[in-house]
Amino acid sequence: MKTLTFKVSEAESEHLRAQARKERLSLSEFLRRRLRGKPNDTTPKVKRRKCRTTGAMIFAPAPHLAPLSTDSVKDMLAEFP
């Protein structure tokens, strides 16, 4: 694998490293993904909320999806072997 070297300012370096840490990626992988045009920031963040029934902390549904219910899970598993 080839190595590329280029210069950036101290502020740019800190910013790039912070963004890579935020996405839990190495700096190299962070830059490769950005160059390919596939940033992680398009992936929705998983949020948690308190279940109204049990009071337990659960994963909240994505904004564009309906919450899971017993019936929707049964429907999904209906054809499961």
mmCIF file of the N, C-alpha and C atoms, coordinates in Angstrom:
data_MODEL
# 
_entry.id   MODEL 
# 
loop_
_atom_site.group_PDB 
_atom_site.id 
_atom_site.type_symbol 
_atom_site.label_atom_id 
_atom_site.label_alt_id 
_atom_site.label_comp_id 
_atom_site.label_asym_id 
_atom_site.label_entity_id 
_atom_site.label_seq_id 
_atom_site.pdbx_PDB_ins_code 
_atom_site.Cartn_x 
_atom_site.Cartn_y 
_atom_site.Cartn_z 
_atom_site.occupancy 
_atom_site.B_iso_or_equiv 
_atom_site.pdbx_formal_charge 
_atom_site.auth_seq_id 
_atom_site.auth_comp_id 
_atom_site.auth_asym_id 
_atom_site.auth_atom_id 
_atom_site.pdbx_PDB_model_num 
ATOM 1   N N  . MET A 1 1  ? 0.846   -1.169  0.000  1.00 0.00 ? 1  MET A N  1 
ATOM 2   C CA . MET A 1 1  ? 0.000   0.000   0.000  1.00 0.00 ? 1  MET A CA 1 
ATOM 3   C C  . MET A 1 1  ? 0.897   1.239   0.000  1.00 0.00 ? 1  MET A C  1 
ATOM 4   N N  . LYS A 1 2  ? 0.531   2.219   -0.775 1.00 0.00 ? 2  LYS A N  1 
ATOM 5   C CA . LYS A 1 2  ? 1.287   3.460   -0.889 1.00 0.00 ? 2  LYS A CA 1 
ATOM 6   C C  . LYS A 1 2  ? 0.982   4.390   0.281  1.00 0.00 ? 2  LYS A C  1 
ATOM 7   N N  . THR A 1 3  ? 1.938   5.239   0.607  1.00 0.00 ? 3  THR A N  1 
ATOM 8   C CA . THR A 1 3  ? 1.765   6.249   1.650  1.00 0.00 ? 3  THR A CA 1 
ATOM 9   C C  . THR A 1 3  ? 1.771   7.618   1.000  1.00 0.00 ? 3  THR A C  1 
ATOM 10  N N  . LEU A 1 4  ? 0.792   8.443   1.355  1.00 0.00 ? 4  LEU A N  1 
ATOM 11  C CA . LEU A 1 4  ? 0.728   9.821   0.881  1.00 0.00 ? 4  LEU A CA 1 
ATOM 12  C C  . LEU A 1 4  ? 1.055   10.748  2.041  1.00 0.00 ? 4  LEU A C  1 
ATOM 13  N N  . THR A 1 5  ? 1.761   11.797  1.752  1.00 0.00 ? 5  THR A N  1 
ATOM 14  C CA . THR A 1 5  ? 2.102   12.787  2.770  1.00 0.00 ? 5  THR A CA 1 
ATOM 15  C C  . THR A 1 5  ? 1.714   14.153  2.243  1.00 0.00 ? 5  THR A C  1 
ATOM 16  N N  . PHE A 1 6  ? 1.049   14.952  3.059  1.00 0.00 ? 6  PHE A N  1 
ATOM 17  C CA . PHE A 1 6  ? 0.724   16.313  2.665  1.00 0.00 ? 6  PHE A CA 1 
ATOM 18  C C  . PHE A 1 6  ? 0.686   17.187  3.903  1.00 0.00 ? 6  PHE A C  1 
ATOM 19  N N  . LYS A 1 7  ? 0.783   18.483  3.691  1.00 0.00 ? 7  LYS A N  1 
ATOM 20  C CA . LYS A 1 7  ? 0.855   19.423  4.807  1.00 0.00 ? 7  LYS A CA 1 
ATOM 21  C C  . LYS A 1 7  ? -0.481  20.097  5.035  1.00 0.00 ? 7  LYS A C  1 
ATOM 22  N N  . VAL A 1 8  ? -0.793  20.263  6.323  1.00 0.00 ? 8  VAL A N  1 
ATOM 23  C CA . VAL A 1 8  ? -1.979  21.008  6.743  1.00 0.00 ? 8  VAL A CA 1 
ATOM 24  C C  . VAL A 1 8  ? -1.576  21.888  7.923  1.00 0.00 ? 8  VAL A C  1 
ATOM 25  N N  . SER A 1 9  ? -2.378  22.878  8.207  1.00 0.00 ? 9  SER A N  1 
ATOM 26  C CA . SER A 1 9  ? -2.088  23.742  9.355  1.00 0.00 ? 9  SER A CA 1 
ATOM 27  C C  . SER A 1 9  ? -2.353  22.971  10.649 1.00 0.00 ? 9  SER A C  1 
ATOM 28  N N  . GLU A 1 10 ? -1.878  23.515  11.737 1.00 0.00 ? 10 GLU A N  1 
ATOM 29  C CA . GLU A 1 10 ? -2.115  22.887  13.048 1.00 0.00 ? 10 GLU A CA 1 
ATOM 30  C C  . GLU A 1 10 ? -3.610  22.781  13.330 1.00 0.00 ? 10 GLU A C  1 
ATOM 31  N N  . ALA A 1 11 ? -4.338  23.842  13.011 1.00 0.00 ? 11 ALA A N  1 
ATOM 32  C CA . ALA A 1 11 ? -5.795  23.853  13.246 1.00 0.00 ? 11 ALA A CA 1 
ATOM 33  C C  . ALA A 1 11 ? -6.495  22.795  12.387 1.00 0.00 ? 11 ALA A C  1 
ATOM 34  N N  . GLU A 1 12 ? -6.083  22.682  11.122 1.00 0.00 ? 12 GLU A N  1 
ATOM 35  C CA . GLU A 1 12 ? -6.677  21.667  10.243 1.00 0.00 ? 12 GLU A CA 1 
ATOM 36  C C  . GLU A 1 12 ? -6.372  20.260  10.762 1.00 0.00 ? 12 GLU A C  1 
ATOM 37  N N  . SER A 1 13 ? -5.155  20.056  11.205 1.00 0.00 ? 13 SER A N  1 
ATOM 38  C CA . SER A 1 13 ? -4.761  18.759  11.741 1.00 0.00 ? 13 SER A CA 1 
ATOM 39  C C  . SER A 1 13 ? -5.617  18.388  12.946 1.00 0.00 ? 13 SER A C  1 
ATOM 40  N N  . GLU A 1 14 ? -5.773  19.334  13.864 1.00 0.00 ? 14 GLU A N  1 
ATOM 41  C CA . GLU A 1 14 ? -6.592  19.083  15.062 1.00 0.00 ? 14 GLU A CA 1 
ATOM 42  C C  . GLU A 1 14 ? -8.037  18.788  14.685 1.00 0.00 ? 14 GLU A C  1 
ATOM 43  N N  . HIS A 1 15 ? -8.551  19.545  13.724 1.00 0.00 ? 15 HIS A N  1 
ATOM 44  C CA . HIS A 1 15 ? -9.941  19.349  13.301 1.00 0.00 ? 15 HIS A CA 1 
ATOM 45  C C  . HIS A 1 15 ? -10.134 17.960  12.680 1.00 0.00 ? 15 HIS A C  1 
ATOM 46  N N  . LEU A 1 16 ? -9.238  17.583  11.762 1.00 0.00 ? 16 LEU A N  1 
ATOM 47  C CA . LEU A 1 16 ? -9.345  16.273  11.116 1.00 0.00 ? 16 LEU A CA 1 
ATOM 48  C C  . LEU A 1 16 ? -9.249  15.140  12.130 1.00 0.00 ? 16 LEU A C  1 
ATOM 49  N N  . ARG A 1 17 ? -8.304  15.245  13.033 1.00 0.00 ? 17 ARG A N  1 
ATOM 50  C CA . ARG A 1 17 ? -8.134  14.201  14.051 1.00 0.00 ? 17 ARG A CA 1 
ATOM 51  C C  . ARG A 1 17 ? -9.346  14.118  14.967 1.00 0.00 ? 17 ARG A C  1 
ATOM 52  N N  . ALA A 1 18 ? -9.897  15.270  15.331 1.00 0.00 ? 18 ALA A N  1 
ATOM 53  C CA . ALA A 1 18 ? -11.088 15.283  16.193 1.00 0.00 ? 18 ALA A CA 1 
ATOM 54  C C  . ALA A 1 18 ? -12.274 14.632  15.485 1.00 0.00 ? 18 ALA A C  1 
ATOM 55  N N  . GLN A 1 19 ? -12.446 14.942  14.193 1.00 0.00 ? 19 GLN A N  1 
ATOM 56  C CA . GLN A 1 19 ? -13.549 14.349  13.438 1.00 0.00 ? 19 GLN A CA 1 
ATOM 57  C C  . GLN A 1 19 ? -13.379 12.837  13.310 1.00 0.00 ? 19 GLN A C  1 
ATOM 58  N N  . ALA A 1 20 ? -12.158 12.387  13.084 1.00 0.00 ? 20 ALA A N  1 
ATOM 59  C CA . ALA A 1 20 ? -11.904 10.945  12.989 1.00 0.00 ? 20 ALA A CA 1 
ATOM 60  C C  . ALA A 1 20 ? -12.205 10.264  14.323 1.00 0.00 ? 20 ALA A C  1 
ATOM 61  N N  . ARG A 1 21 ? -11.781 10.882  15.424 1.00 0.00 ? 21 ARG A N  1 
ATOM 62  C CA . ARG A 1 21 ? -12.069 10.317  16.758 1.00 0.00 ? 21 ARG A CA 1 
ATOM 63  C C  . ARG A 1 21 ? -13.567 10.263  17.002 1.00 0.00 ? 21 ARG A C  1 
ATOM 64  N N  . LYS A 1 22 ? -14.260 11.317  16.610 1.00 0.00 ? 22 LYS A N  1 
ATOM 65  C CA . LYS A 1 22 ? -15.719 11.388  16.803 1.00 0.00 ? 22 LYS A CA 1 
ATOM 66  C C  . LYS A 1 22 ? -16.421 10.226  16.102 1.00 0.00 ? 22 LYS A C  1 
ATOM 67  N N  . GLU A 1 23 ? -15.900 9.860   14.933 1.00 0.00 ? 23 GLU A N  1 
ATOM 68  C CA . GLU A 1 23 ? -16.497 8.754   14.175 1.00 0.00 ? 23 GLU A CA 1 
ATOM 69  C C  . GLU A 1 23 ? -15.847 7.410   14.489 1.00 0.00 ? 23 GLU A C  1 
ATOM 70  N N  . ARG A 1 24 ? -14.938 7.422   15.466 1.00 0.00 ? 24 ARG A N  1 
ATOM 71  C CA . ARG A 1 24 ? -14.231 6.209   15.905 1.00 0.00 ? 24 ARG A CA 1 
ATOM 72  C C  . ARG A 1 24 ? -13.507 5.521   14.747 1.00 0.00 ? 24 ARG A C  1 
ATOM 73  N N  . LEU A 1 25 ? -12.805 6.350   13.959 1.00 0.00 ? 25 LEU A N  1 
ATOM 74  C CA . LEU A 1 25 ? -12.040 5.855   12.821 1.00 0.00 ? 25 LEU A CA 1 
ATOM 75  C C  . LEU A 1 25 ? -10.604 6.319   12.954 1.00 0.00 ? 25 LEU A C  1 
ATOM 76  N N  . SER A 1 26 ? -9.708  5.569   12.325 1.00 0.00 ? 26 SER A N  1 
ATOM 77  C CA . SER A 1 26 ? -8.338  6.069   12.227 1.00 0.00 ? 26 SER A CA 1 
ATOM 78  C C  . SER A 1 26 ? -8.372  7.280   11.295 1.00 0.00 ? 26 SER A C  1 
ATOM 79  N N  . LEU A 1 27 ? -7.370  8.113   11.398 1.00 0.00 ? 27 LEU A N  1 
ATOM 80  C CA . LEU A 1 27 ? -7.305  9.274   10.513 1.00 0.00 ? 27 LEU A CA 1 
ATOM 81  C C  . LEU A 1 27 ? -7.255  8.819   9.055  1.00 0.00 ? 27 LEU A C  1 
ATOM 82  N N  . SER A 1 28 ? -6.502  7.783   8.772  1.00 0.00 ? 28 SER A N  1 
ATOM 83  C CA . SER A 1 28 ? -6.404  7.270   7.395  1.00 0.00 ? 28 SER A CA 1 
ATOM 84  C C  . SER A 1 28 ? -7.765  6.818   6.871  1.00 0.00 ? 28 SER A C  1 
ATOM 85  N N  . GLU A 1 29 ? -8.500  6.049   7.665  1.00 0.00 ? 29 GLU A N  1 
ATOM 86  C CA . GLU A 1 29 ? -9.811  5.566   7.214  1.00 0.00 ? 29 GLU A CA 1 
ATOM 87  C C  . GLU A 1 29 ? -10.793 6.722   7.071  1.00 0.00 ? 29 GLU A C  1 
ATOM 88  N N  . PHE A 1 30 ? -10.742 7.678   7.993  1.00 0.00 ? 30 PHE A N  1 
ATOM 89  C CA . PHE A 1 30 ? -11.601 8.857   7.919  1.00 0.00 ? 30 PHE A CA 1 
ATOM 90  C C  . PHE A 1 30 ? -11.371 9.591   6.593  1.00 0.00 ? 30 PHE A C  1 
ATOM 91  N N  . LEU A 1 31 ? -10.104 9.833   6.251  1.00 0.00 ? 31 LEU A N  1 
ATOM 92  C CA . LEU A 1 31 ? -9.787  10.549  5.013  1.00 0.00 ? 31 LEU A CA 1 
ATOM 93  C C  . LEU A 1 31 ? -10.168 9.729   3.778  1.00 0.00 ? 31 LEU A C  1 
ATOM 94  N N  . ARG A 1 32 ? -9.928  8.421   3.805  1.00 0.00 ? 32 ARG A N  1 
ATOM 95  C CA . ARG A 1 32 ? -10.317 7.579   2.667  1.00 0.00 ? 32 ARG A CA 1 
ATOM 96  C C  . ARG A 1 32 ? -11.825 7.654   2.428  1.00 0.00 ? 32 ARG A C  1 
ATOM 97  N N  . ARG A 1 33 ? -12.601 7.582   3.487  1.00 0.00 ? 33 ARG A N  1 
ATOM 98  C CA . ARG A 1 33 ? -14.062 7.643   3.330  1.00 0.00 ? 33 ARG A CA 1 
ATOM 99  C C  . ARG A 1 33 ? -14.500 8.993   2.791  1.00 0.00 ? 33 ARG A C  1 
ATOM 100 N N  . ARG A 1 34 ? -13.875 10.050  3.240  1.00 0.00 ? 34 ARG A N  1 
ATOM 101 C CA . ARG A 1 34 ? -14.226 11.376  2.733  1.00 0.00 ? 34 ARG A CA 1 
ATOM 102 C C  . ARG A 1 34 ? -13.880 11.510  1.250  1.00 0.00 ? 34 ARG A C  1 
ATOM 103 N N  . LEU A 1 35 ? -12.738 10.977  0.864  1.00 0.00 ? 35 LEU A N  1 
ATOM 104 C CA . LEU A 1 35 ? -12.329 11.060  -0.540 1.00 0.00 ? 35 LEU A CA 1 
ATOM 105 C C  . LEU A 1 35 ? -13.240 10.246  -1.442 1.00 0.00 ? 35 LEU A C  1 
ATOM 106 N N  . ARG A 1 36 ? -13.760 9.152   -0.927 1.00 0.00 ? 36 ARG A N  1 
ATOM 107 C CA . ARG A 1 36 ? -14.684 8.313   -1.707 1.00 0.00 ? 36 ARG A CA 1 
ATOM 108 C C  . ARG A 1 36 ? -16.081 8.910   -1.756 1.00 0.00 ? 36 ARG A C  1 
ATOM 109 N N  . GLY A 1 37 ? -16.317 9.948   -0.944 1.00 0.00 ? 37 GLY A N  1 
ATOM 110 C CA . GLY A 1 37 ? -17.638 10.577  -0.932 1.00 0.00 ? 37 GLY A CA 1 
ATOM 111 C C  . GLY A 1 37 ? -18.665 9.812   -0.138 1.00 0.00 ? 37 GLY A C  1 
ATOM 112 N N  . LYS A 1 38 ? -18.212 9.018   0.844  1.00 0.00 ? 38 LYS A N  1 
ATOM 113 C CA . LYS A 1 38 ? -19.136 8.243   1.668  1.00 0.00 ? 38 LYS A CA 1 
ATOM 114 C C  . LYS A 1 38 ? -18.957 8.618   3.136  1.00 0.00 ? 38 LYS A C  1 
ATOM 115 N N  . PRO A 1 39 ? -19.361 9.831   3.526  1.00 0.00 ? 39 PRO A N  1 
ATOM 116 C CA . PRO A 1 39 ? -19.188 10.210  4.921  1.00 0.00 ? 39 PRO A CA 1 
ATOM 117 C C  . PRO A 1 39 ? -20.124 9.455   5.847  1.00 0.00 ? 39 PRO A C  1 
ATOM 118 N N  . ASN A 1 40 ? -19.668 9.196   7.043  1.00 0.00 ? 40 ASN A N  1 
ATOM 119 C CA . ASN A 1 40 ? -20.482 8.512   8.044  1.00 0.00 ? 40 ASN A CA 1 
ATOM 120 C C  . ASN A 1 40 ? -21.589 9.399   8.594  1.00 0.00 ? 40 ASN A C  1 
ATOM 121 N N  . ASP A 1 41 ? -21.448 10.711  8.452  1.00 0.00 ? 41 ASP A N  1 
ATOM 122 C CA . ASP A 1 41 ? -22.419 11.586  9.089  1.00 0.00 ? 41 ASP A CA 1 
ATOM 123 C C  . ASP A 1 41 ? -23.807 11.488  8.464  1.00 0.00 ? 41 ASP A C  1 
ATOM 124 N N  . THR A 1 42 ? -23.964 10.738  7.360  1.00 0.00 ? 42 THR A N  1 
ATOM 125 C CA . THR A 1 42 ? -25.288 10.523  6.799  1.00 0.00 ? 42 THR A CA 1 
ATOM 126 C C  . THR A 1 42 ? -26.016 9.388   7.519  1.00 0.00 ? 42 THR A C  1 
ATOM 127 N N  . THR A 1 43 ? -25.299 8.628   8.304  1.00 0.00 ? 43 THR A N  1 
ATOM 128 C CA . THR A 1 43 ? -25.899 7.549   9.062  1.00 0.00 ? 43 THR A CA 1 
ATOM 129 C C  . THR A 1 43 ? -26.615 8.145   10.271 1.00 0.00 ? 43 THR A C  1 
ATOM 130 N N  . PRO A 1 44 ? -27.903 7.866   10.422 1.00 0.00 ? 44 PRO A N  1 
ATOM 131 C CA . PRO A 1 44 ? -28.607 8.446   11.563 1.00 0.00 ? 44 PRO A CA 1 
ATOM 132 C C  . PRO A 1 44 ? -28.052 7.921   12.882 1.00 0.00 ? 44 PRO A C  1 
ATOM 133 N N  . LYS A 1 45 ? -27.970 8.788   13.853 1.00 0.00 ? 45 LYS A N  1 
ATOM 134 C CA . LYS A 1 45 ? -27.499 8.408   15.179 1.00 0.00 ? 45 LYS A CA 1 
ATOM 135 C C  . LYS A 1 45 ? -28.617 7.659   15.904 1.00 0.00 ? 45 LYS A C  1 
ATOM 136 N N  . VAL A 1 46 ? -28.251 6.623   16.619 1.00 0.00 ? 46 VAL A N  1 
ATOM 137 C CA . VAL A 1 46 ? -29.224 5.864   17.389 1.00 0.00 ? 46 VAL A CA 1 
ATOM 138 C C  . VAL A 1 46 ? -29.460 6.596   18.701 1.00 0.00 ? 46 VAL A C  1 
ATOM 139 N N  . LYS A 1 47 ? -30.710 6.873   18.971 1.00 0.00 ? 47 LYS A N  1 
ATOM 140 C CA . LYS A 1 47 ? -31.069 7.568   20.209 1.00 0.00 ? 47 LYS A CA 1 
ATOM 141 C C  . LYS A 1 47 ? -31.762 6.591   21.141 1.00 0.00 ? 47 LYS A C  1 
ATOM 142 N N  . ARG A 1 48 ? -31.760 6.930   22.412 1.00 0.00 ? 48 ARG A N  1 
ATOM 143 C CA . ARG A 1 48 ? -32.432 6.099   23.401 1.00 0.00 ? 48 ARG A CA 1 
ATOM 144 C C  . ARG A 1 48 ? -33.545 6.904   24.043 1.00 0.00 ? 48 ARG A C  1 
ATOM 145 N N  . ARG A 1 49 ? -34.551 6.196   24.495 1.00 0.00 ? 49 ARG A N  1 
ATOM 146 C CA . ARG A 1 49 ? -35.651 6.850   25.213 1.00 0.00 ? 49 ARG A CA 1 
ATOM 147 C C  . ARG A 1 49 ? -36.194 5.885   26.249 1.00 0.00 ? 49 ARG A C  1 
ATOM 148 N N  . LYS A 1 50 ? -36.985 6.399   27.151 1.00 0.00 ? 50 LYS A N  1 
ATOM 149 C CA . LYS A 1 50 ? -37.569 5.573   28.200 1.00 0.00 ? 50 LYS A CA 1 
ATOM 150 C C  . LYS A 1 50 ? -38.867 4.954   27.697 1.00 0.00 ? 50 LYS A C  1 
ATOM 151 N N  . CYS A 1 51 ? -38.994 3.646   27.868 1.00 0.00 ? 51 CYS A N  1 
ATOM 152 C CA . CYS A 1 51 ? -40.203 2.932   27.461 1.00 0.00 ? 51 CYS A CA 1 
ATOM 153 C C  . CYS A 1 51 ? -41.361 3.382   28.346 1.00 0.00 ? 51 CYS A C  1 
ATOM 154 N N  . ARG A 1 52 ? -42.473 3.743   27.717 1.00 0.00 ? 52 ARG A N  1 
ATOM 155 C CA . ARG A 1 52 ? -43.640 4.187   28.493 1.00 0.00 ? 52 ARG A CA 1 
ATOM 156 C C  . ARG A 1 52 ? -44.255 3.070   29.326 1.00 0.00 ? 52 ARG A C  1 
ATOM 157 N N  . THR A 1 53 ? -44.098 1.835   28.872 1.00 0.00 ? 53 THR A N  1 
ATOM 158 C CA . THR A 1 53 ? -44.699 0.699   29.568 1.00 0.00 ? 53 THR A CA 1 
ATOM 159 C C  . THR A 1 53 ? -43.844 0.204   30.723 1.00 0.00 ? 53 THR A C  1 
ATOM 160 N N  . THR A 1 54 ? -42.555 -0.019  30.466 1.00 0.00 ? 54 THR A N  1 
ATOM 161 C CA . THR A 1 54 ? -41.694 -0.640  31.476 1.00 0.00 ? 54 THR A CA 1 
ATOM 162 C C  . THR A 1 54 ? -40.785 0.339   32.208 1.00 0.00 ? 54 THR A C  1 
ATOM 163 N N  . GLY A 1 55 ? -40.559 1.519   31.609 1.00 0.00 ? 55 GLY A N  1 
ATOM 164 C CA . GLY A 1 55 ? -39.630 2.472   32.205 1.00 0.00 ? 55 GLY A CA 1 
ATOM 165 C C  . GLY A 1 55 ? -38.176 2.182   31.860 1.00 0.00 ? 55 GLY A C  1 
ATOM 166 N N  . ALA A 1 56 ? -37.931 1.110   31.111 1.00 0.00 ? 56 ALA A N  1 
ATOM 167 C CA . ALA A 1 56 ? -36.568 0.744   30.721 1.00 0.00 ? 56 ALA A CA 1 
ATOM 168 C C  . ALA A 1 56 ? -36.083 1.657   29.597 1.00 0.00 ? 56 ALA A C  1 
ATOM 169 N N  . MET A 1 57 ? -34.766 1.851   29.519 1.00 0.00 ? 57 MET A N  1 
ATOM 170 C CA . MET A 1 57 ? -34.194 2.615   28.416 1.00 0.00 ? 57 MET A CA 1 
ATOM 171 C C  . MET A 1 57 ? -34.141 1.705   27.189 1.00 0.00 ? 57 MET A C  1 
ATOM 172 N N  . ILE A 1 58 ? -34.707 2.176   26.098 1.00 0.00 ? 58 ILE A N  1 
ATOM 173 C CA . ILE A 1 58 ? -34.760 1.396   24.871 1.00 0.00 ? 58 ILE A CA 1 
ATOM 174 C C  . ILE A 1 58 ? -34.255 2.256   23.713 1.00 0.00 ? 58 ILE A C  1 
ATOM 175 N N  . PHE A 1 59 ? -33.977 1.618   22.569 1.00 0.00 ? 59 PHE A N  1 
ATOM 176 C CA . PHE A 1 59 ? -33.583 2.367   21.385 1.00 0.00 ? 59 PHE A CA 1 
ATOM 177 C C  . PHE A 1 59 ? -34.816 3.007   20.773 1.00 0.00 ? 59 PHE A C  1 
ATOM 178 N N  . ALA A 1 60 ? -34.713 4.269   20.459 1.00 0.00 ? 60 ALA A N  1 
ATOM 179 C CA . ALA A 1 60 ? -35.820 4.986   19.825 1.00 0.00 ? 60 ALA A CA 1 
ATOM 180 C C  . ALA A 1 60 ? -35.852 4.639   18.339 1.00 0.00 ? 60 ALA A C  1 
ATOM 181 N N  . PRO A 1 61 ? -37.036 4.636   17.739 1.00 0.00 ? 61 PRO A N  1 
ATOM 182 C CA . PRO A 1 61 ? -37.103 4.360   16.305 1.00 0.00 ? 61 PRO A CA 1 
ATOM 183 C C  . PRO A 1 61 ? -36.487 5.510   15.514 1.00 0.00 ? 61 PRO A C  1 
ATOM 184 N N  . ALA A 1 62 ? -35.984 5.201   14.330 1.00 0.00 ? 62 ALA A N  1 
ATOM 185 C CA . ALA A 1 62 ? -35.485 6.250   13.443 1.00 0.00 ? 62 ALA A CA 1 
ATOM 186 C C  . ALA A 1 62 ? -36.654 7.152   13.073 1.00 0.00 ? 62 ALA A C  1 
ATOM 187 N N  . PRO A 1 63 ? -36.388 8.432   12.842 1.00 0.00 ? 63 PRO A N  1 
ATOM 188 C CA . PRO A 1 63 ? -37.487 9.373   12.571 1.00 0.00 ? 63 PRO A CA 1 
ATOM 189 C C  . PRO A 1 63 ? -38.389 8.968   11.414 1.00 0.00 ? 63 PRO A C  1 
ATOM 190 N N  . HIS A 1 64 ? -37.851 8.279   10.418 1.00 0.00 ? 64 HIS A N  1 
ATOM 191 C CA . HIS A 1 64 ? -38.647 7.916   9.240  1.00 0.00 ? 64 HIS A CA 1 
ATOM 192 C C  . HIS A 1 64 ? -39.287 6.529   9.359  1.00 0.00 ? 64 HIS A C  1 
ATOM 193 N N  . LEU A 1 65 ? -39.113 5.846   10.494 1.00 0.00 ? 65 LEU A N  1 
ATOM 194 C CA . LEU A 1 65 ? -39.665 4.507   10.676 1.00 0.00 ? 65 LEU A CA 1 
ATOM 195 C C  . LEU A 1 65 ? -40.654 4.475   11.828 1.00 0.00 ? 65 LEU A C  1 
ATOM 196 N N  . ALA A 1 66 ? -41.638 3.611   11.701 1.00 0.00 ? 66 ALA A N  1 
ATOM 197 C CA . ALA A 1 66 ? -42.597 3.427   12.790 1.00 0.00 ? 66 ALA A CA 1 
ATOM 198 C C  . ALA A 1 66 ? -41.932 2.620   13.910 1.00 0.00 ? 66 ALA A C  1 
ATOM 199 N N  . PRO A 1 67 ? -42.332 2.849   15.159 1.00 0.00 ? 67 PRO A N  1 
ATOM 200 C CA . PRO A 1 67 ? -41.761 2.052   16.246 1.00 0.00 ? 67 PRO A CA 1 
ATOM 201 C C  . PRO A 1 67 ? -42.149 0.588   16.105 1.00 0.00 ? 67 PRO A C  1 
ATOM 202 N N  . LEU A 1 68 ? -41.295 -0.281  16.629 1.00 0.00 ? 68 LEU A N  1 
ATOM 203 C CA . LEU A 1 68 ? -41.618 -1.706  16.606 1.00 0.00 ? 68 LEU A CA 1 
ATOM 204 C C  . LEU A 1 68 ? -42.778 -1.990  17.549 1.00 0.00 ? 68 LEU A C  1 
ATOM 205 N N  . SER A 1 69 ? -43.588 -2.933  17.156 1.00 0.00 ? 69 SER A N  1 
ATOM 206 C CA . SER A 1 69 ? -44.676 -3.396  18.013 1.00 0.00 ? 69 SER A CA 1 
ATOM 207 C C  . SER A 1 69 ? -44.651 -4.915  17.972 1.00 0.00 ? 69 SER A C  1 
ATOM 208 N N  . THR A 1 70 ? -45.407 -5.528  18.850 1.00 0.00 ? 70 THR A N  1 
ATOM 209 C CA . THR A 1 70 ? -45.493 -6.989  18.857 1.00 0.00 ? 70 THR A CA 1 
ATOM 210 C C  . THR A 1 70 ? -45.972 -7.492  17.501 1.00 0.00 ? 70 THR A C  1 
ATOM 211 N N  . ASP A 1 71 ? -46.974 -6.831  16.950 1.00 0.00 ? 71 ASP A N  1 
ATOM 212 C CA . ASP A 1 71 ? -47.523 -7.254  15.658 1.00 0.00 ? 71 ASP A CA 1 
ATOM 213 C C  . ASP A 1 71 ? -46.510 -7.087  14.530 1.00 0.00 ? 71 ASP A C  1 
ATOM 214 N N  . SER A 1 72 ? -45.767 -5.964  14.516 1.00 0.00 ? 72 SER A N  1 
ATOM 215 C CA . SER A 1 72 ? -44.800 -5.759  13.427 1.00 0.00 ? 72 SER A CA 1 
ATOM 216 C C  . SER A 1 72 ? -43.656 -6.772  13.513 1.00 0.00 ? 72 SER A C  1 
ATOM 217 N N  . VAL A 1 73 ? -43.258 -7.145  14.723 1.00 0.00 ? 73 VAL A N  1 
ATOM 218 C CA . VAL A 1 73 ? -42.213 -8.159  14.882 1.00 0.00 ? 73 VAL A CA 1 
ATOM 219 C C  . VAL A 1 73 ? -42.733 -9.523  14.433 1.00 0.00 ? 73 VAL A C  1 
ATOM 220 N N  . LYS A 1 74 ? -43.968 -9.867  14.789 1.00 0.00 ? 74 LYS A N  1 
ATOM 221 C CA . LYS A 1 74 ? -44.569 -11.135 14.338 1.00 0.00 ? 74 LYS A CA 1 
ATOM 222 C C  . LYS A 1 74 ? -44.624 -11.183 12.820 1.00 0.00 ? 74 LYS A C  1 
ATOM 223 N N  . ASP A 1 75 ? -44.996 -10.049 12.178 1.00 0.00 ? 75 ASP A N  1 
ATOM 224 C CA . ASP A 1 75 ? -45.045 -9.999  10.720 1.00 0.00 ? 75 ASP A CA 1 
ATOM 225 C C  . ASP A 1 75 ? -43.658 -10.228 10.112 1.00 0.00 ? 75 ASP A C  1 
ATOM 226 N N  . MET A 1 76 ? -42.641 -9.599  10.694 1.00 0.00 ? 76 MET A N  1 
ATOM 227 C CA . MET A 1 76 ? -41.271 -9.763  10.181 1.00 0.00 ? 76 MET A CA 1 
ATOM 228 C C  . MET A 1 76 ? -40.789 -11.197 10.315 1.00 0.00 ? 76 MET A C  1 
ATOM 229 N N  . LEU A 1 77 ? -41.189 -11.874 11.383 1.00 0.00 ? 77 LEU A N  1 
ATOM 230 C CA . LEU A 1 77 ? -40.710 -13.222 11.644 1.00 0.00 ? 77 LEU A CA 1 
ATOM 231 C C  . LEU A 1 77 ? -41.600 -14.314 11.060 1.00 0.00 ? 77 LEU A C  1 
ATOM 232 N N  . ALA A 1 78 ? -42.684 -13.931 10.423 1.00 0.00 ? 78 ALA A N  1 
ATOM 233 C CA . ALA A 1 78 ? -43.644 -14.909 9.915  1.00 0.00 ? 78 ALA A CA 1 
ATOM 234 C C  . ALA A 1 78 ? -43.018 -15.895 8.942  1.00 0.00 ? 78 ALA A C  1 
ATOM 235 N N  . GLU A 1 79 ? -42.110 -15.420 8.101  1.00 0.00 ? 79 GLU A N  1 
ATOM 236 C CA . GLU A 1 79 ? -41.499 -16.306 7.115  1.00 0.00 ? 79 GLU A CA 1 
ATOM 237 C C  . GLU A 1 79 ? -40.111 -16.762 7.525  1.00 0.00 ? 79 GLU A C  1 
ATOM 238 N N  . PHE A 1 80 ? -39.732 -16.494 8.744  1.00 0.00 ? 80 PHE A N  1 
ATOM 239 C CA . PHE A 1 80 ? -38.414 -16.904 9.233  1.00 0.00 ? 80 PHE A CA 1 
ATOM 240 C C  . PHE A 1 80 ? -38.428 -18.419 9.429  1.00 0.00 ? 80 PHE A C  1 
ATOM 241 N N  . PRO A 1 81 ? -37.382 -19.098 8.950  1.00 0.00 ? 81 PRO A N  1 
ATOM 242 C CA . PRO A 1 81 ? -37.388 -20.572 9.045  1.00 0.00 ? 81 PRO A CA 1 
ATOM 243 C C  . PRO A 1 81 ? -37.440 -21.101 10.456 1.00 0.00 ? 81 PRO A C  1 
# 
